[in-house]
Amino acid sequence: MEWTADVSSGQWLRDHLDTPWRGTIHDAVPRGYPAYARIFHPATRDRPVGRPWPPLPYGAHRREWDAFQQADVEIDVERVGWARTAAAIGTAFHPLAQWQALVAPAVVVEHEDGPRDGAGWRYGEPVQGELDADLLARVSGVLVAHTGTPDRGAIALWEGWGDLVGHLGVTPSRAFLQMASDGGPARDEAHDALLARSIRDPLNDAFRKPTWQPGILSDDISRGPRLSLPGRDYVLFQGDLAEFTAPDWPLHVPWRDRAAEEHGFPPSAHSPSLVWPADRAWVLVSEVDWDSTIVAGSADLVDALCATEGIEALPVPANASLLWDADAVNR
């Protein structure tokens, strides 16, 4: 898998996307395919072991929350799908479900803590714009079986991830926090200086000269051409799409975040925003503002995705909307 400066291979998408955007999946997913599948990104939920969460609102129950924190309570955490969430809360899981509508009956206090079900689970929101590495591997196993060119394809990453590409600016693309305590390792003065420089100073920023701030990708890639589609620009790669069928694919892609690993973080890489094989048999789209991934392809492919264990997917029609108010069932 390698970066390509020839972005012409993705220009065909422009002719099949809505511009201007119309609020349907075709703002980011090409028209003209026989069928579409919506893959629901999983959420997480947690609950204390052996005791309930303290009550809400926080302001009225500060003592209970302070005592809870001091007790260092064990917390169970697990990944959960939309169907299980709906069943636990008493709402309906359906192709055009929207997360906020799905969990609305479980909200205890608006804008405080996550929704809670009757069994004490507290729900976090699904990740937007990316598939978990293991889920992308499972999805890719289905996708490569439905193309004649699984070894040749295009992979696009949205350039807007703050850490991905370098840029001219007065602050770094990112900074790694270093925690130190009495008796702990000595503070890294150079790193502290980096953190100090990374803090925005609105009074002086206007007088600073922008300098090149590196990202995960090399400077050559960061400065290179972009695949420009309506509303989004992407860095384009090409290679063997079957590589994504292995759960450890983040170890082998050119955008692996090695700098984060050097600071003690586990291996990671952004999930692709767009993937399509050379024969264009299908397109996978993880739009940055969506909590679902859409796959455009054949009816057989959509059926296979929806039937595969470990993938929570449903067919959606052309022109479907994933906007916040598109859920006409859970109202």
Disulfide bonds with the S-S distance in Angstrom:
none
